C-alpha cells in the first residue's frame, strides 16, 4: 500500500460517512413528511453539501498525479477539509427525532451552522491550494470561490426569508458550476 492509498482511504471513510448521514437524514425527513413541514431551502443546501462531498471524493484521485510528497501537515489539512464537510452534513438536515415538526425552524436553529462550516471549508481550500499547490487565493480566477465563501456567511446572519432564498439559489448555481468546472470528466 502506498502513502497515497492510506490518505485516500482515510478521506474516503470520512466523506462516505458524511454522504451516508445526508442521505439517511433526507430519507427520514421525507418519510416523516406527514408530521413534518418540509422546506426546500435546507434540502437545497444539503444537495450542495452532498455535491461537495462527491466532488472532493472525485478529486482525491487527482492527488496521486499532482502531489508526490506526503507530509503530516498535508494529510491533516485534507482530513480537516473532509471533517468540515462531514460536520456540515450533520448540521444541515438535523432531524431530532419525533420533536421535529417544521424543517424551516430546524434550519434556523441548527442547519444554518452548516453554512458557516461551508465557508470555513472554502477557506480551508484556499489555504490548501495556496500552501501546497501555489494557487494564490487573490487571483481573478478565484472570484467565484470568494463568493462561495461569503454567500453562506451572509445567509447565516440573514433572517428574512426573501434574502435567504436569493442567497440559496445563487449559492446553488455557483456551487454546481464550480463543481463541474473544477472536476475532470474522466481520469
N, C-alpha and C positions, 0 to 999 in steps of 0.2 A: 504494500500500500504506500502510495506517495504522500508527501505532506499535503498536496492539493486534495487528495481523496479524504484525508481527515478533516480538512477545513470544509469541504463540500458536504460531508456527512453531517457535521455539526450544524451548519447553516440550514441544511435540508430538514433536519429534525425540528428546529425552531420554526421555520417557515411552514412546515407541514402541520405543526400544532396550531399555528395561527389560522391557517386555512380551515382546518377541522373545526376550530371554535366558531369561526364566521359562519360556516355552512350549517353546523348543528344549531347555533343560535337562531339563524334565519328560519330554519325548519321549525323549531319550537315555537317561535313567534307566529309564524303563519298558521301552524296547527291550532294555536290559541286565538285565532282571529275573531272568533265569536264573542270572546270576552275581552279582547284587547283591541283598542282602536289603533289601527296601523297608520303609519306616516311614511311617506316616500322619502323624506329627507334623510333619516338615519340609514335607510336601505341604500340610498344613492352613495352616501359616504362609505358605507360598508362595501359596496361594489368597488369603489376606488381603492380601498384598503386591500380588498381581495386581488384586484388587478396589480397593485404594487407588489404583493406577495409573489404573484406569478412572474412578474417582470424581473424581480430580484432573483428568483429561483432560476429563471431562464438565463440571466446574465452571469450567474455563478460559473457556468460552463466556460464563458469567455475569460474568466480569471486565469485559467490554466494557460492560455495562449498569450496573455498580455503582462503577466506578472510571474517572475521566476523565484524571487526571494521571499520566503515565508517567515516573518518575524512574529513575535508575540503581540506587538503593537498592531500589526496588520490584521492578525487574527481577531484580536479583541475589538478593533474598530468595526469589522464586518459583523461580528457577533452582536455588538451594540446596536447596529442598524437593524438587524433581524429581530432583536428583542423589542425595539421600539415598535416595529410593525405588529409583533405578537401582542404586546400590551394594548396597542390601539385597537386590535381586533376584539379584545375583551371589553373595552370601554364602549365601542360604537353601538353594539347591539346588546346592551346589558339587559338581561331578562331575569329579573329577580323573583322567579317562581310565580306563585299564584297571586301575589300582590300587584302585579303589573296590570294596569287597565288602559293606559294610554302611552303609546310609543313617543309621542311628542313630548310628554312630561319627562319620560325616562331619558330622552335625548338631551333635554335641557339640564337635567340633574347630573347625568353621568356621561352620556355619549359625547358631549362637547369636549370632554377631556381628550378624546381620541384625536380631535382636531389639533390640539397643541402637540400631541405626540407626532402627528404627521409633519408639522412644521419642524420639530426637532429632527425627525428623520431626514427631511430635505437638507437641513443644516448639517447634519452628520454626513450626508452625501457630498456636500460642498467640501467639507474638511477632508474626507477620504480622497476625493478627486484631486484636491489641491496637493495634499501631502504625498500621496502615493502615485499619482498619475500626472502631476504638473499641470493640472487644469485649473487655472486661476479663476476664482468664482466671480470676479468682477469683469467678465467679458460680455460683450453684446450678445453672444450666443446663449448666455445663461439667463436672459430676461424672463423667459417662461418659467425657469426653475425658481427665480426670485418670486414670481407671482405665486407659485405653488408653496412657497414658504410663507408668504404674507397672507394670502386669502384665508387659510384656516384660522390664523390668529385673529383676523378681523371677524370672522364668523363666530369664533368663540366668545368675543366680547359684545357682539350684537344680539339683542333680544327681540327686535321686531322681525316678524315673520317674512315680510317682503324682502328685506336686505339679506336674510339668511337664505332665502330661495335663490336670489340672484347670485350670491356667492357660491352656493352649492352647485348650481348649473354651470357657472363659469369654471369652477374648480374641476368638475366632472369633465368638461370638454377639454380643458388644458391637460389634465392628467392622462386622459386617453390618448390625446395627440402625442404627449411626451413619451408615454409607454410604447406607443407604436414607433415613433421616430427614433427612440434610443435602443430599440431591440432589433437585433438581426433577425431576419425572417427564417434563416436556417443556419446551421453550423455544419 
